[in-house]
Amino acid sequence: MTDIAENLKDVQAKIAKRADKWGQDASRVELVAVSKKQPVEKLKAALDAGQRVFGENRVQEAQQKWPDLREEYGDITLHLIGPLQTNKAKEAVALFDVIETVDRPKLARILAGEMEKQGRQIPIYIQVNIGAEDQKAGIPIEEADDFITLCREELGLNVKGLMCIPPAGEQPAPFFALLGKIAERNGLEYLSMGMSGDYEYAVQFGATSVRVGTGIFGAREG
Ligand SMILES: *Cc1c(COP(=O)(O)O)cnc(C)c1O
């Protein structure tokens, strides 16, 4: 079996090294262990190694896996990193501690309503379609500033920062840099960017949160 404790240490070490090299503050970089489609034994191995922040991309899958683990391990922070349908907003607000994929006004409004109803103001990230890809989730770049303002000022959402997934097969650095610019001009300090293949670049460009799955857990099932 994959040595998950070893992988976690290795990823943390790489984050620290890259941050040091580029004058970033490694202590500000949070490692989100992406546990989608991974068996519970692997999640337990990560929990036993001390990891407490996880990312899932489907509400239903997370509902099946995490309530029991939370009971067993306590103090877990769960991020939703996959697209959210409005009809799952209620469950998402109840289960997750951070929603990283807020990308359209309708969803933002429904989440704001749900958070108020449940008395649960959880932080969100706004996902930006940073490569302007037709099929990709995320608010279009040119609408990002207005959408951030809507979320913060009109809807009173706790906008922590911005999230992106650069286009596959392209050098990610310019996309990470662009996300940083959009955040900066909107006074946002947190950037969720970087996956197994590119998290070191993301750290170099100021990521405060990297989402690493296969680099920790090995290949996914199914
Ligand atoms: C699956 C996923 C990840 C993790 O991908 P790996 O390549 O396994 O590290 C990160 N972010 C998002 C949004 C994902 O869906």
PDBQT file of the ligand as one rigid body, heavy atoms in Angstrom, charges set to zero:
ROOT
HETATM    1  C1  LIG A 301      -9.226  15.965  -7.925  1.00  0.00    +0.000 C 
HETATM    2  C2  LIG A 301      -8.914  17.387  -7.678  1.00  0.00    +0.000 A 
HETATM    3  C3  LIG A 301      -7.680  17.762  -7.119  1.00  0.00    +0.000 A 
HETATM    4  C4  LIG A 301      -6.565  16.786  -6.811  1.00  0.00    +0.000 C 
HETATM    5  O1  LIG A 301      -6.013  16.294  -7.988  1.00  0.00    +0.000 OA
HETATM    6  P1  LIG A 301      -4.637  15.432  -7.947  1.00  0.00    +0.000 P 
HETATM    7  O2  LIG A 301      -4.121  15.558  -9.304  1.00  0.00    +0.000 OA
HETATM    8  O3  LIG A 301      -5.057  14.051  -7.577  1.00  0.00    +0.000 OA
HETATM    9  O4  LIG A 301      -3.780  16.044  -6.921  1.00  0.00    +0.000 OA
HETATM   10  C5  LIG A 301      -7.470  19.105  -6.869  1.00  0.00    +0.000 A 
HETATM   11  N1  LIG A 301      -8.413  20.033  -7.132  1.00  0.00    +0.000 NA
HETATM   12  C6  LIG A 301      -9.607  19.709  -7.655  1.00  0.00    +0.000 A 
HETATM   13  C7  LIG A 301     -10.596  20.776  -7.922  1.00  0.00    +0.000 C 
HETATM   14  C8  LIG A 301      -9.895  18.382  -7.946  1.00  0.00    +0.000 A 
HETATM   15  O5  LIG A 301     -11.089  18.071  -8.482  1.00  0.00    +0.000 OA
ENDROOT
TORSDOF 0
